[in-house]
Amino acid sequence: MDSVEIKRLDRQHHLHSWSAQSAIDPMVFDHGRGACFWDGNGKRYLDFFSQQVNLNTGFQHPKVVKAIQEQAEKCCYCAPGFAYEKRSELAHALSKVTPGDLKHFFFTLSGAESNENAIKIARLFSGKFKILARYRSYHGASFGAITLTGDPRRPPVEPGIPGVIHVLDPYCYRCSFNLTYPECGIQCAKHIDEIIRYEGPETVAGLFLETVTGSNGLFVPPPEYMPMIREICDRHNVLMICDEVMSAFGRTGKWFAVEHWDVVPDIITMAKGLTSGYVPLGAVAVSNRIADHFQDHVLWCGLTYNAHPLACGAAVATLKVYEEEGLLERSRRLGDLLMAELKGLQSRHPCVGDVRGIGLFTIIELVKDRDSREPLVPWNATGGALALTKEINKRLLAGGVYTWVRWNWIFVSPPLVISEEELKEGLGVIDEVLSFVDTQL
């Protein structure tokens, strides 16, 4: 089937996410290898967004592909109630890399499902009802997960689930409290303590937070933030729930981003890098005390495809790739190089207000003016206000770089297998596009 026919059938039958259908013209994807993919016309692109920040091991890693083939030959599916080899093997392998005593797992099919079930688990375990989540967050598109979410994808589908309260973020570049680190005293954490007290700790089951905020601006918290949040949650008997759907599995240079701050949450949700996107799979990791609770209490969670054998087989192979190929260390090493290069772009281009990130999880924030920090495109902009965002994306694609350009942000989060040469090649294209943006100030 040629590209024209693929697009015709796509237009005729396929509903794409997050868009009015007439407003999009999807690229035809043909194939990928490593950190690159090719469109239906044979044009090569460097993937600087790892598709959806999930393709950590790159396209078509032979070890993972082989594991999927072998598992498909042996067992494509068995019901969730069975103990099965790959389910047990995966749970054991995960238990070796999760922090602290988070050694028990409920498997799902996605990050959204992981977060949905974490809400249930937190409420069932605590006997409490309210959930806190941050405004500039994304936790998934299903009903509970989108209610947790703070970005503009939530209001169009409201009302959501009851009992969710939103709090402010550790966005140091645009501090909600008009303070400057470190003199701020980490007011963004103290604010959460205040909200818990307003709501009543006896009513708050858990606090959801992306350990490193992903699609809403990629905020790496100050060093004191996560330990303070852990202490606040402990003091108020509130579960600390870290959404690591994007940030886990080497993306930040650690198995889990929370390890950078030597903090152990009560629950971690994960997906994406667990199979590198090859087969849908997510998981909820819980502490011993939560797992112990469900020895004598019903776990009211269930999915037809819970711990799907094919996905578990893919995940086991993917975890081995991370270890055997040193991808966590690679993420740290290339992340240092990437941040140095991004700071160079910042020094050369007046349109770059801030660059931030950790490992191969980084972002460029564009401004009209560095002194005022006025965003190049406003948060939550729609319609014609996005013209410049669309032009930036168009020029990046023309130069052979695929990534997500959202409002005034350019994400730079390539597969962990990217080479240094490929990384510099893509940054060269970004450099040229930023020169164009400078002319628009």
C-alpha positions in Angstrom: 0.0 0.0 0.0 1.5 3.4 -1.0 1.5 6.5 1.1 -1.4 8.1 -0.8 -3.7 5.1 -0.1 -2.5 4.9 3.5 -3.5 8.6 4.0 -6.8 8.2 2.2 -7.9 5.3 4.4 -6.6 7.0 7.5 -8.7 10.1 6.7 -11.7 8.0 5.9 -11.7 5.8 9.0 -9.2 6.7 11.7 -10.0 9.2 14.5 -6.8 10.8 15.8 -6.3 11.9 19.4 -6.3 15.5 20.8 -7.4 17.2 17.6 -10.3 18.2 15.3 -9.8 15.7 12.5 -9.9 18.4 9.7 -7.0 20.2 11.4 -4.4 17.5 11.0 -2.3 16.1 8.2 -0.5 13.1 9.7 2.8 12.0 8.4 3.0 8.4 7.0 5.4 6.4 9.1 7.2 3.7 7.2 9.9 2.1 9.4 12.5 2.9 12.1 15.9 1.8 13.3 17.7 2.9 16.4 17.1 6.6 17.0 15.8 7.3 13.4 12.7 6.6 11.4 11.6 7.1 7.8 8.4 8.5 6.4 6.4 7.1 3.5 8.5 9.1 1.0 11.8 7.8 2.3 12.8 10.9 4.3 14.8 10.2 7.4 14.1 11.8 10.8 16.0 11.9 14.0 13.5 11.1 16.8 14.1 13.7 19.5 10.9 12.8 21.4 11.3 9.0 21.5 7.9 8.9 19.8 6.0 9.6 23.1 9.0 9.5 25.4 8.6 5.8 25.5 10.9 4.4 22.9 13.9 4.3 25.2 15.7 1.4 23.5 15.0 2.8 20.0 13.2 1.4 17.1 13.3 -2.4 16.4 15.8 -3.4 19.0 16.7 -7.0 17.9 16.7 -8.5 21.4 13.3 -7.2 22.3 11.8 -8.1 18.9 13.2 -11.6 19.2 11.7 -12.0 22.7 8.3 -10.9 21.4 8.5 -13.5 18.6 9.5 -16.2 21.0 6.8 -15.4 23.4 4.2 -15.2 20.7 5.1 -18.8 19.6 4.8 -20.0 23.2 1.8 -18.2 24.6 0.1 -15.0 23.4 -2.5 -14.9 26.1 -3.7 -16.5 29.3 -6.2 -15.1 31.8 -5.0 -12.8 34.7 -5.8 -15.4 37.3 -3.0 -17.8 36.3 0.5 -17.7 37.6 2.7 -17.7 34.5 6.4 -17.8 33.8 6.9 -14.4 32.3 4.6 -12.7 34.8 6.7 -14.1 37.7 10.0 -13.4 35.9 9.0 -9.8 35.2 7.8 -9.1 38.7 11.0 -10.5 40.2 13.2 -8.5 37.7 11.3 -5.3 38.6 11.7 -6.0 42.3 15.5 -5.9 41.8 15.4 -2.3 40.5 12.5 -0.5 42.2 13.6 1.6 45.2 13.1 0.7 48.8 10.4 -1.8 49.6 8.3 -1.3 46.5 8.5 -4.9 45.6 4.9 -5.7 44.7 3.2 -5.0 41.3 -0.2 -4.7 39.8 0.2 -4.8 36.0 -1.8 -2.7 33.6 -1.7 -1.7 29.9 -0.8 2.0 30.1 0.3 4.9 32.3 -3.3 6.1 32.5 -4.5 2.6 33.7 -1.6 2.6 36.2 -2.7 5.9 37.6 -6.4 4.9 37.7 -5.6 1.8 39.7 -3.2 3.8 42.0 -6.1 6.0 42.9 -8.2 2.9 43.8 -5.3 1.4 45.8 -4.7 4.6 47.7 -8.3 5.0 48.6 -8.8 1.3 49.5 -5.7 1.2 51.7 -6.1 4.5 53.5 -9.9 4.5 53.9 -9.7 8.2 52.8 -11.1 9.9 49.8 -9.3 13.0 48.6 -6.4 13.0 46.1 -4.0 15.9 45.6 -2.3 16.5 42.2 -0.4 19.3 40.7 -1.7 21.8 38.1 1.0 21.5 35.5 0.7 17.8 35.2 -0.4 15.0 32.9 -1.5 11.6 34.2 -3.5 10.2 31.3 -6.7 10.5 29.3 -9.0 8.1 31.2 -11.5 9.7 33.5 -9.7 9.5 36.8 -6.3 10.2 35.3 -7.5 13.2 33.4 -9.1 14.6 36.5 -5.7 14.4 38.2 -4.2 16.2 35.2 -3.8 20.0 35.4 -3.3 20.9 31.8 -5.8 22.1 29.2 -6.9 18.6 28.2 -8.9 18.3 31.4 -11.6 21.1 31.3 -13.2 19.9 28.0 -14.2 16.5 29.6 -15.1 17.8 33.1 -16.7 17.1 35.5 -14.3 14.3 36.3 -14.1 12.1 39.4 -14.8 13.7 42.7 -12.3 14.4 45.5 -9.4 15.7 43.5 -7.6 18.9 44.6 -4.9 20.7 42.6 -1.8 22.3 44.0 1.1 24.4 42.6 4.3 23.1 41.0 8.1 23.4 41.5 8.4 25.6 38.3 11.5 27.6 39.4 11.8 29.5 36.1 8.2 30.9 36.6 7.7 30.6 40.4 4.0 30.8 41.3 5.1 32.5 44.5 7.4 35.1 42.8 10.4 33.8 44.7 13.9 32.8 43.7 15.7 29.6 44.6 17.3 29.0 47.1 16.1 32.0 49.1 12.5 30.7 48.4 12.7 28.2 51.2 11.0 25.7 48.8 7.6 27.4 49.2 6.1 25.1 46.6 6.5 22.2 49.0 5.3 24.2 52.0 2.2 25.2 50.0 1.3 21.5 49.7 1.6 21.1 53.4 -0.7 24.1 53.8 -3.3 22.6 51.4 -3.3 19.3 53.2 -4.0 21.0 56.4 -6.8 23.1 54.8 -8.4 20.0 53.4 -7.9 18.0 56.6 -5.2 15.2 56.7 -7.9 12.7 57.8 -9.6 13.1 54.4 -6.5 13.0 52.1 -5.5 9.6 50.8 -2.6 10.5 48.6 -0.5 13.1 46.7 0.1 12.3 43.1 3.2 14.0 41.5 5.2 13.4 38.4 8.7 13.0 39.9 10.0 15.1 36.9 7.1 16.9 35.3 6.8 15.7 31.7 4.6 17.1 29.0 3.7 20.3 30.9 7.1 21.8 31.0 9.7 19.3 32.3 10.3 20.6 35.7 13.2 19.1 37.7 12.5 19.9 41.3 15.0 21.6 43.6 17.1 19.2 45.6 15.2 19.8 48.8 11.7 19.4 47.3 11.3 15.6 47.2 12.6 15.0 50.7 10.3 17.7 52.0 7.3 16.2 50.2 8.2 12.8 51.8 8.3 14.3 55.3 5.0 16.2 54.7 3.3 13.0 53.5 4.6 11.0 56.5 3.6 13.7 59.0 0.0 13.8 57.7 -0.3 10.1 56.9 -0.8 10.8 53.2 0.5 8.4 50.6 3.2 9.7 48.3 2.5 8.5 44.8 5.1 9.2 42.1 4.0 9.0 38.5 7.1 7.8 36.7 5.4 6.9 33.4 7.8 9.1 31.5 10.7 9.5 33.8 11.5 5.8 34.7 13.8 3.3 33.1 16.9 5.3 32.4 15.2 8.4 31.0 16.9 10.5 33.8 19.9 8.3 34.2 18.4 6.2 37.0 16.0 3.3 37.0 13.5 5.7 38.6 13.9 9.5 38.8 13.0 9.6 42.5 16.3 7.9 43.2 18.1 11.1 42.4 16.8 12.4 45.7 17.1 9.2 47.8 13.4 9.2 48.5 11.2 6.2 48.5 7.5 6.9 47.8 4.6 4.6 48.8 3.5 3.9 45.2 5.2 4.3 41.8 3.2 4.2 38.6 5.0 3.3 35.4 4.5 2.3 31.7 6.2 3.6 28.5 9.9 2.6 29.0 8.8 -0.7 30.7 8.6 -2.3 27.2 10.0 0.7 25.4 6.6 1.0 23.8 6.9 -2.3 21.9 3.8 -3.9 23.5 1.4 -2.0 25.8 2.2 -2.5 29.5 2.1 -0.5 32.7 2.5 -1.3 36.4 1.7 0.0 39.9 4.5 -0.7 42.4 3.5 -0.6 46.0 5.3 -0.8 49.3 5.3 -3.8 51.7 2.7 -2.2 54.0 0.3 -1.6 51.2 0.8 -5.1 49.8 0.3 -6.5 53.3 -3.0 -4.8 53.6 -4.3 -6.6 50.6 -3.5 -10.0 52.0 -6.7 -9.7 54.0 -8.6 -7.1 52.0 -9.9 -7.4 48.5 -7.9 -5.6 45.8 -10.8 -4.2 43.8 -8.8 -3.9 40.6 -9.0 -6.0 37.5 -8.3 -6.0 33.8 -8.8 -8.6 31.1 -5.3 -7.9 29.9 -3.7 -7.6 33.3 -0.1 -8.9 33.1 -0.5 -9.8 29.4 2.0 -12.6 28.7 3.2 -11.1 25.4 3.8 -7.7 27.1 5.5 -9.3 30.1 7.9 -11.2 27.7 8.7 -7.9 26.0 9.3 -6.2 29.4 11.7 -8.9 30.6 13.8 -8.5 27.5 13.7 -4.7 27.7 15.0 -4.6 31.3 17.8 -6.9 30.2 18.7 -4.5 27.4 18.9 -1.6 29.9 21.4 -3.6 32.0 23.4 -5.4 29.3 23.9 -2.3 27.2 24.5 0.2 30.0 21.7 2.5 28.9 21.3 4.2 32.3 24.9 5.2 32.3 24.7 6.2 28.7 21.7 8.4 29.5 23.7 10.1 32.2 26.8 10.6 30.0 24.9 11.8 27.0 22.6 13.9 29.2 25.7 15.9 30.4 26.7 16.4 26.8 23.2 17.4 25.9 22.8 19.9 28.7 26.1 21.5 27.8 25.0 21.9 24.2 21.6 23.3 25.2 23.3 25.9 27.4 25.4 26.8 24.4 22.2 27.4 22.4 20.9 29.5 25.2 24.0 31.7 25.2 23.7 32.2 21.4 20.0 32.7 21.0 18.0 35.6 22.6 14.8 33.6 22.1 16.0 30.9 24.6 14.9 31.8 28.1 15.7 28.6 29.9 17.0 25.1 29.3 16.5 22.4 31.9 16.4 18.7 32.3 18.1 15.6 33.7 19.6 12.7 31.7 18.0 12.5 28.2 14.9 14.3 29.5 15.3 18.0 28.5 13.5 21.0 27.2 14.1 24.4 25.6 11.8 27.2 26.8 11.4 30.1 24.3 10.6 33.7 25.3 9.9 37.0 23.6 12.1 38.8 26.1 14.6 37.3 28.5 14.3 40.1 31.1 10.5 39.9 31.4 10.4 36.1 30.6 7.3 36.7 28.5 6.6 33.3 26.8 7.1 33.2 23.0 3.6 31.6 22.9 1.3 31.8 25.9 0.4 28.7 28.0 -2.8 27.2 26.8 -2.8 29.1 23.5 -5.1 27.9 20.8 -5.9 28.7 17.2 -4.0 31.5 15.4 -1.9 32.1 18.5 -0.1 28.8 17.7 1.1 29.9 14.3 4.7 30.4 15.4 4.7 27.1 17.3 3.5 25.3 14.1 6.2 27.1 12.0 8.9 26.0 14.4 7.7 22.4 14.1 7.5 22.6 10.3 11.1 23.9 10.1 12.4 21.2 12.4 10.7 18.5 10.4 12.1 20.0 7.2 15.5 19.7 8.8 14.9 16.0 9.6 14.2 16.4 13.4 11.0 15.0 14.9 10.0 16.2 18.3 7.1 17.8 20.2 6.9 21.6 20.0 4.2 22.7 22.5 3.4 26.3 23.0 6.9 27.8 23.8 8.6 24.6 24.5 10.8 22.4 22.3 11.3 18.9 23.9 14.6 17.2 23.5 14.2 13.6 24.7 15.7 11.1 22.2 16.0 7.3 22.6 18.7 6.3 25.1 20.5 4.4 22.2 21.1 7.6 20.2 24.7 8.2 19.2 26.7 11.3 20.1 26.9 12.1 16.4 23.2 11.8 15.9 22.6 14.0 19.0 24.8 16.7 17.6 23.3 16.4 14.2 19.8 17.1 15.6 21.0 19.9 17.8 22.5 21.5 14.7 19.1 21.6 13.1 17.6 23.1 16.3 20.3 25.7 16.3 19.3 26.8 12.7 15.6 26.9 13.7 16.4 29.0 16.8 18.1 31.5 14.5 14.8 31.9 12.6 13.0 32.3 15.9 15.4 35.1 16.9 14.2 37.1 13.9 10.6 36.9 15.1 11.3 38.7 18.5 
